[in-house]
Amino acid sequence: MVNESRLLDDANSLFMQRRFDEALFLYSLLTSHFPENKEYKLYPLFCDIALEDENKAIALFDYFTIVKANDLDEAIKYMEDMINAYDGDVEKMMNLLKEFSDSTVDSLEAIKYDDFKKLIEERGSFKIAFEDIMFSTKVAIETKEDFYDFVTKLIENGFSSTAYNYLEGFNEYFTYDKEILKLYEKLEEKKNETNHKR
C-alpha cells in the first residue's frame, strides 16, 4: 500500500533540494498509483522545466504551492490552461512565464533589498510583492541582517523552496552561523505545519 501523503512530502522535499531526477521518480509513482489526481500530474512538469531553468521551476513550484493553499482547483486550472495552451511545450511555457514576469516588473535582473522593501510597502504585503518579481528578479542581499529578514519572510509567507535555495546558496559564507541554523529550524517547522494541515 502506497502512503500517498508521505510519498508527496518526500518528492517535494527532493524537488526543493534540486534533486529533480529523484523527485520525478516519486512523482511518477504518485501519478501511476493515483491517475485521477490532477495535481500529481503537474509535478513532473515542474521537473521538466527544471531541466531548462532550475530557478524558474522552483519559482513556479512555490507559486503553485501558495495558490493551491488558497484554492487547489483554481491553481490546477491555471497550470492546466498554461500546459494545454502550449501543448506541453516547455520552451513555450518558459516564454509565457517570461511574459508574465515582464508584465509584472520591468524585467529587472536584480533589486536591492531596500528597494524591495519599498515595493512591499507599495503592494501592501511581502507575499504580493514577491509574487510580482519571483519569475524575473533576484533580490540582491548586501547585509546579513537583510538576509535573515528576507529568508524569514520567505518562510513565513509560504515560499519554502525559495527560502531553502537562498539558505543553500549562502551556506558556504556562514556555515555554522547560529541565525542560519535557526532559519533551517524555522523552515522545518513550517514544513511540519504544512504537513499537519493536510
C-alpha angles and dihedrals in degrees: 000000000000117000096223099191094046092047091052092047091050092047092048091048091053090048091053089051089053091245090137099163092055091044090050091054092054093043088052090053089052093050092048093048095041105030093163093059107101094191093060091055090062098058097068087055090058087054090052091051089050089063088061100036123357096194094052091047091052092046090050091047090052092046091051091047092054096044092047090053088063099036121356095188092051092048092050091047092051091051094043092050090052092048094045094046089058099033092238091302103153094198092054090047090051088054090051090052089049091051089048091052094043090055094050098044130019091256096270118180094207138000124204114242092241089055090046089054088054088051089053089054092048094047095042099234142043091236095056093043093050093046087055093058106024097100098045112023140057119211109236109222117198104171136043090236091056090047093053091045094048096046091045090054091047090055094044091051097049100258091128101151092047090050089050091052093050090050092049091047093054096036095100091057096056109010099162098033110140093218091054090051088051090053091052089050091049090050090052091049091051090050090051091048090052091049092051092051090062 
